[in-house]
Amino acid sequence: MTSPGDWLLLQELLERGDPAFVDRLRSVTDADALGDFAGRWYENRNANAHRLLLAYLERPLNAYRHEALVKRLFKRAETAGDDAVMARFLVAFDRSIRRVVRNRVHHESRSVDSREEAERQVSLWRSLGYQQAAYFEHPMGSGKCHVWGLWTEPTIGVAIGTTMPRGGMVTYDHVDPSRMRYEKVTAPDWIRRLKLDPHRYAEATEPPESIRKQLERFRLFTPRTRRYLRRRAWRYFRRLGRTHPERYVAAISEAMVLYEDADVATGLALLDNWGLVHALFHESPVLVSRPKGWDVAEDGSLSDLEPSPIFEDLWRSAPRAILDLIVRARCRPVRQWAVRMLKRDPAARSAVTIDDLLNLLGHADEEVVAFASDWLGAVEDLSTVAPERWLAVAESASPGALETLTAIMRRQISPDRISIEAAARLASARPLPIARLGLDWLKTKTPSSDDDRRSLLPLLEAECEPIRPEILAWLRSVLSDDFRSDELLEFLDSRHADARAEGLAWFRAEPKAREDVDLWHRLMESPYDDVRLALTSELEARLRRDRTDAHDLALDSDRLRLLWASVLLNVNRGSRSKPGAIDQVAHRLARRPEEAESLLPMLAIGLRSLRAPERRAAMAAIVRLVATRPDSEAMVRAALPEWQWA
């Protein structure tokens, strides 16, 4: 039983609209108290109370002992003509019935006068698909035989044992494991339904929390009552269409958007939604209404279903409501139905605006996107749509709409109406059709200001890999007309390897870049191996051309050492560049012996390398150093104590 304190807490949660109210209420198992609470809850005019009522009804009808609460709420909403609450009841009752396909076993037997006749009968039954067929002779030598067989056929029905226990006491035979004998046990019906040990729960008149969770696999009311309730819920909307046609479309739409894909997972599940099928296909010759649910006509197929709603005239007069279903519906059959309703009604085209169609291009359902794309493709004049609106749609459109959308944009938008910044934004997008369109527009433009040049730099982060090399090549060609080292640095600092490769090619081809000492200093601090290795290669090329110190461009010695150390200590890359780096260190050392203390450890790295080219280069450099500067021998000995000196 629920204590007065618990009800006070529930009332407080209800008044302040706390979402925890629904879970708390579902845990209450006092059927009488719940029935009395139904009236107070429904009559509560607080907006929070109404919102929580809708939230409660959107949950499954599987809260233990809530039959009285549900039925009394239903009757009050029906009497009050509450369309929103009745929409929730229609969906909830439709979900409460789920039929299953199971096999029904049929047995047949007959007596025949001879074995030959029995064998013929067995052979016939097996040819007809009987799962089993056999015969045996009657005793006493009469010569007669008994033939038997069994066959199965699929049947549709509600799964057995789905009804929620009511909490009543039942007496049944129970095996006592300790005594190994049957005994009469009286226990709550939920113990028997869940096949629990009655001795363990002998004192539990109400199921504990853990047991209530297990009971959620059952449903309130018997299947017969559930069928009655869903018919009665649908009758409310049918009567609404006849007596208040101005309310019908809005009221039934409120229910139709609540169905989810899980409610229509199979063809049989779709037919189990009694009210939904009436709303969508009431007049369809493909379906037959039977007392236990919808069925497919003998010569029909679900693939032949076409929109044939009850009160079709009301739907034809409300094309905006049909469009709203396309946008809001949570299940595919409702969206398909709405799309087909609009397609077959030419008058509906005047009610659907271009802006509506553009919004549908971002829908997750491919069929909705195809519908909007086809409709847009047939519109000749789209000049009223501003370029900014097209760009916004392109950035949010569904993948299935991109090809059609870009084709329309090419036809409807002149490139001179698009700013260079907007074109660059499109070219940076991930979808290939959008990126290609943006690049094509960019190729018609030339940056004329510093702002234009800055707006192009985000192209270095272009997300469409197939055409990013083409984008980068165009960007370099445009910017190289007026070389600026900070723009080259943007290339070389990019996280994309192909952008850095384009930047390195620009660096090698641009004389101003190769002679910019500040640029060299900044590149030496690059975190990317490919940039550092390219710098050492450039230094090596300079060293081959000019054996003086000019190759280092008067570079800062500390940054040079950092560059060489990062190359020589790189385990994974740079094997071809390391001998050149060692040669550069040796050359520097020969020219500036005063730096020997800091440069000799780098040669020691080469001597200790596992690679022979690096060891040979380092050894040759040290031998040259000692031969040309005998005074450096003591310093070399200190740096390389493991060497054996002759």
N, C-alpha and C positions, 0 to 999 in steps of 0.2 A: 504493500500500500504506500501511496505517496503522502508524505507528511505535509501539514499546513505550511511549514517553512519552505518546503520544496515548491509548493504552488505560489508562495509569495515571491520566491526567486524567479520563477517562470514569468510571473506577471511583471516584475521589474525589467527582465530582459525584453519582454514584449513591448513595453512602453518606450524603452529607449532604442528599440530596433536593433538589438544586438544579434548578429548572425548566429551566435552560440545558442540562441533560443530554439532553433529547429532541431539541433542535435539533442539538446536537453529534453525537448518535448518527445522526441522519438524514443527516448529511454524510459518514458513513463509507461507502466503496464497496467494501471488501474482503469479498466474499461469503463466503469460507471462514471468515474470522475472525468475521464476524457469526453464521454458523451455529454455531460453537463457543461464542460468547458467550451464545446463547439459553438453554442449560442452566444456566449459572452465574447468569444473571439471574433465571430463573424460580425456581430453588431458593433464591435469596437470601431469607431470612426477614425482612429489614429492612422495616419498614412503609413507608419511603421508596421502596424498590425496587418494592414492589407498587403504590404510588400512581403512580410514574412509568411503570410498565408500562401501567396503565390510560390514562394521558395519551398515551402513544405510540400505543395502539390507537385512540384517538379522533381521531387525525390520518388524513388520506387515505392509502391504500396506494399511494403514488407516490414513495417514496424509492428511488433508483437502487441496484440490486443487493441489495435487502433480501428477496428471495424466500425464501432459506434461513432467515433469522431469523424471518420471519412464520410459515412452515410449521412450524418446530420449536416455536415458542411455542404454536401452535395445538394441535399434537399433545400437548404436555405438559399444557396446560390441559384438554383433552378427557379425557385419561387420569386426571387428578387430580380431575375433577368440579368444576372451579372455575367456579361459576355467574357470578361477576362478570366474569371475563376472557372467558368464552364469550359473555356478553351483548355485550361490545365487539366480539368477532369476528363475531357475527351481524350487527350493524349495519354494520361495516366491509365485510364481503363483500356485503351487500345494496347498499351504496353503490357498489361497484366495477363494477356492471353498469348501464349506462344505454342503453336502446335508443332509436333514432331512427326517424322515419318518412321513407322515401325512395321515389322513384318507380322502378319497374322497367319498362324499355322492352320491348315485345313487337313483333316484326316478323312480317308476314304477306305472302305473295305467292302468286299462282296465274296460270295461263294460261287464257285463254278464246278462243273461236273467232271472235268478231266484236267490232267497236268498240262496237256497241250493248250487247252483254252486258258489256263492260268498263265502260262508262259507268254501267250499272245497278249494277254491283258497287261502283264508287267512291261513288256516291250512297248506297248502303246503308251502307257503312262510315262515311261522314261522319255519317249520321243516328244511328249507334251510338256516336258520340263519338270516333272515331279522330282523332288530332291531325293526321295527314297521310294522304292517299290520292290515288293518281294511276295512270296507265297509259301504256304506250307500245306502238307496233306493232312486231311482229317484222320484221326486214329481209327482203329477198328477196321481198316482196310476197305472203306466204303468207296474209295477212288475219287471222292470229291476233294477240292482244294479251297483254301481260304486265301484270298489275295488282299493285300493292304498296301497303302501308299500315303504319302503326305506331300503337300505342296504349300508354298507360302505366297502371299501377295502383299505388296506394300499398302499400308493404310495410314491415314492422317488422323491424328487425335492429340488432345492435350496430354502432356506427360503426366503419368500417374504419380500421386503423392506430392503435388505442388501446393496444396492448401495449407495455410498457416494453422498450427494448433490453436485451440481456443482456451487452453488452460484448465479444461475440465479433468476430472478424475476418471481413470479407466482401470479396470481390473483385468489382468491377463496372466497367463502362465509364464513363469520365469524360471530358468535353470539356475539353481543355487550351486556355484562352483565348489563351495566347500563341502556340500553334502551330496553333490552329483544327483540331484533329483529336482523335479518340477515343484514349484510352489505358487500359490496364488498371491499376486502382488497388486496392490492398489497404488497408483502413482499418477502425477499429472501427465496429460497426453503428450506433452513435448518430450518427456523422457522416453516414451515408447517411439515417437516419431524419429528422434535422433539416435535411438538404439543405445541409450546410456545405461549405466549400472544403477538400478533403482535403489540399492542399498546406500550408494554414495550420495544420492540426492534425495534421500527419504524425507528430510526435514525441509526441503526447498519447495515452498508453495509457489514461488515466483522464480523464473530462470535468472541466474546471475548474469553479469555483464558478458562474460565469455560465451555463455550459452545463447544470449540474445544475438550475438554476432553470427552464430551458426544458424539461427532461425531466419536470417535475412535471405536465405536462398528460397524460402517459401513465400507465398503471396496471400494477401488478405482475401477472404471470401472463397467460396467454392467456384469451380469453373462455370457452373450454371449461373451463379449469381454474377460473376464477372461478365459473362456474355450479356446478361440482362442489363447490367449497368452501362456497358458500352453502347448497347442499342438505345437505351434511354438518353444517354448523353448526346448521341447523334440526333435523336428525335428533337432535342432542344434546338439544334441548329437548323434542322429541316423546317421546323415550325417557324423559326425566326425568318427564314427565307420567304415563307408564305405570308406571314402577318406583318413583318417589319423588314421588307426587302432592302431598305436603305441602310440597315445595320448588318446585313448578312455577310457581305464581302469582307468588311473590316473584321468582323467577329471570327469568321472561319480562317482568315489569314493569320490572326493571332495564334490560332492552334497550329496551322500548317508550318509556321516557322519554328515550332518547338520540336518537331520530329527530327531525329538525327540519323546519320548513316547506319548506326548500330541498330536502329529500329527497322531498317529495310535491307538488312545484310543479305538476304536471300529472297527469291521470288515468293516462297511461302511466308516469310516474315512480312513482306509487303502486304500480302493479302490478309494477314492477321490484324492489320490496322483498319478496323471496320470503318471508323469515321473518316479516316484519310482517303480510303478507296472510294467511299461515297462521294467525297468532295471532289476527287479528281476524275473518277471513271464511272460515275453512277449510271450513265446511259450506255456504257460500252457493251456491245454484244459478245465481247470476248469473255466476260465474267458472268458468273451466276451467283446470286445471293441465296445462301442456304441457312437454315436455323443455326448451325454451328459455325458459320463463317463464310467468307467468299471462297469460290472455287472457280477453276478455269472451265469454260464451256467445252463440251465434248470435242468439237472441231476447232477450238481456239488455242492460242498460244500467247504467253505474256509478251513475246516480242512484237505482237500485233497491236498492243495497246496504244491508243491514241487519246488525246484529251477529249473527254466527253463528260464534263461535270454536270451535276444537278444545278439548275438555275443558270444555264449558260448565258442567258441574256443579261443577267446581272454582271457577270464577268466581262462580257463584251463592252459594257458601258463603263468599266473601270480599268482601263489599260494601265494606269499608273499603279494600281494595286498589284497587277500582275508583274510589272517591272520591279516593284518593291519586293515581291517574293523572290525574284532572281537574285537580288542583292542580299536579302536577309536569310533565306532558307538554309537550313543546316544539313539537309539531305538531298541527294542527287535526284531522285525521282520528282521531287517538287520543283526543282530548278528546271529539269527537262520538260516537265509539263508546262511551266510558265513560258519557257522559250518557244515551245511549239504553239502555244496559244497566241503569242505575239506574231509568230511567223505567218500563221494562216489567216490573220486578220489584217488586211491592208489598212483599214481605218486606224489601227493602233499606231501606225508610223507617225501620224501627226502628233500623237501624245508623247512620243519618245524623242527627246532632244539630242542633239549632237553631244552635249555635255554629259548626258546620261551614258551614251555609248562609250565616250572616252573614259568615264569612270569604270565601266565594265571591263576595260582592257586590263585592269590590274587584278581581276578576280582569279581565285585559285583554281576554279573549275575550267578545264580546257574547252568544254562545250559552250560555256557562257562566253568565253573569249572568242571562240570561233564565230558565234552568233553576232557579237558586237563588231568583229572584224569584217565579216561579210556585209553587214548592214552599212558600215562606214565606207567600205569599198564601193558601194553602189551610189554613194552621195557624190554628185558632180562638183558642187561648189562648197568648199569648206573655208572660204576666205574670211569668214567671221571669227574663226578661231585664232587667237593671238599666238605669236611664236612662243611666248613664254609658257602658254598653256600646253602647247605641243611638247616642249622640252620637259615640263613636269610629268606629263603622261609617259614620255619615253623612258624616264628614269624610274618609273614605278610599274611599268607594264609587265604583264605576265610573259614568260618566254614564248608561249604559243602565239602571242600577238605581235611579236617584234618584226617579223618579215613583212606582214601586211602594214603595220604601222609605219615602218621606214619607207615603204613604197608610197604610202599616202603622203608622208612628209616631203619626200622628194618632189612629188607632183604638185603639192599645194604651197610649199614655202620656197621663196626665192632666197638664195644664199646671202644676198646683200641685206636681208632683213634680220639676219642672225649676227650677233656680235661675235668677235673673235674669242671672247671669254666663254660664251655659251657653246660655241663649236668645240672649244678645247675641253669643256666639261663632258660633252657627249663622246668625244674621241677617247676620253679617259675611262669610259664605262667598260664593264666586263662583257656584256653581250656583244657578239660580233657584228650583227646588223647595225646596232646603234653606234658602235665605235667606227665602223666603216663610213657611215653617214657623216659623223663628225669630222673625220679625217678628210673626206671629199670636200666638205665645206671649208675646212682650214686651208686646203690647197688653193682656194680662190682668194685668199687674204694675205696681206703682208702687214706685220706689226709696224705701226707708225708712231708709237710713243713708248715711254718706259713702262707705263701701265700695261700696254698690250704685251710687251716682252715678259713682264712678270706673270701675266695671266696664262702664258704658254708653259711656264716651268712645271706646273702640276702634270703635264704630259709625261714627265719622267716616271710617274707612278701609274701610268696607264695599265689597266687591269686585263685587257684583252691580249693575251700572249701571242696569238697567231699574227696580229698586225702590229705589235709593239715595235719590232725592228723597223718597219716602214715609218711609223710615227716618229721614232727617234731620229732616223735619217733625215726626215723632213725638218724636224725641229733644229737639228744641227745646221742644216743648210741655211735656214732662215736666220739663226742667231750669229752664224760665223761671218756674215757680211759686216757686222760691227762687233769685233771681238771684245768680250768682257770676261775677265778672269773669274769673277764671282759666278757667272753663268756656267762656265766650264766646271767649276767646283761642284755645282749642283749635279752635273752629270756624274762626276767621279765620286760623289758622296751618296749616290743612289743605292738603295737596297737591291736593285735588280742588276744582275751581272751583265745583261745585254746593254743596259744604259751606261754602265761603267766602261764596257768595251767600246761603245760609240764615243764616249768621252776621251778615252785613251787615243783612239784614232784621230780625234780632233786635236788633242794635245801634241801628237807627233807631227801633224800636218801644219800646225800654226806656229810660225817663228816667234811671234810675240809671247806665246805661252812658254816655249822652251827657254826663253831668256828672262822670264819673270822670276826673280829670286824669291819674292814673297809667296808666289804660287808654289814654288818648289818646297818652301818651308811648310806650308800648310798641307801639301800632299804627303810629306814625310810622316805626318801624324795620322795618316789614314788608317782605319781599322781593317782595311781590305787587303788581302795578300796580293791580288792581281795588280792593284795600284802600286804597291811597294816594289813588286818585282819589275814592273814596267819602268819605274824610276831607276832601279839599278841597271837595267838594260840600257837606258838612255845615257847614264853615266859611263857605262862601258863603251858605248859607241863614241862618246866624246873623247874618252881616253885613247881609243884607237886612232882618232883623227889628230889629237894633239896631246903629246906626252907631257905637257906641262900641267901646272895646277889649274889651268883655265877650265878644265872639265868640271870642276866643282862649283863654278859660278860664284866663288867666294861664299859658299854656303856655310851656315853655322856648323861648327865642328860637332857640337853636342847632338844636333839633329842628324847629321851624317852618321855618327856612330849609332844612333838609335835605328836609323834605316838599315845599316849593315847588320846590326845585331838581330833585328827582326827577321831578316832574310836568312841569316846563318843558323838561327835557332828554330826555324820553321821545320817541323818534322815531316809534314804532309806535302808540302809544295816547295818549288824553287830549286830543285836539284840541278837544273841547267843554269840557273843564275848564280848559284853559290860560288863556283870557281871564279866567275867574273867579279863578284863582290870581294872575294879574297884578294884578287889581283888589284882591285881598287884600294883596299886597305894597305896592301904592300906599297903601292905607289904613293899613297898619302904618307906612309911611314918614312919612305925614302926621302920625300920632300920636307917632311916636318918631323924630324926625330924627337923633338921635344914632346910629341904626343905619344911616344912609344908606350908609356905606362898605361894608357887607356886603349891603345890599338893592339898591343901584343896579345891580350886575352882573346881578341877576336880571331887572330891567327891560330891560337891554341885550340879554339873551337873547330877550325878546319882540320888541324892535325889529329884531333881525336874523333873525327867523323868516320863512319863505317864505309863511306863511299871513297873509292880510290882517287877519282878526279879531284875531289876536294882536298884529300890528304896531300897529293902531289903538288897542287897549287900552293897550299900553305907551306909545305916544306921548301919549295923553290923560293918563295917569297922571303922566308927567314934566312935561307942560305945567302940570297942576294943581299939582304940587309947586313948580315955579319961581314960578308966579303967587302962591301962598299964602305961600311962604317964599323971598323973593328972595335970602336969604343962602346958599341951597343951590345957586345957579347955578354957582359955581366948582367945586363937587364934581361936578355933573352934567357940566360941560365936561370934567373930567378923566376921568370914567367913559366918556364918549362922544366921543372925539377926532375921529371921522369926521363928526360933525354940522357943518352950516354954520349959524352963528348970525347973525341979522340985527342 
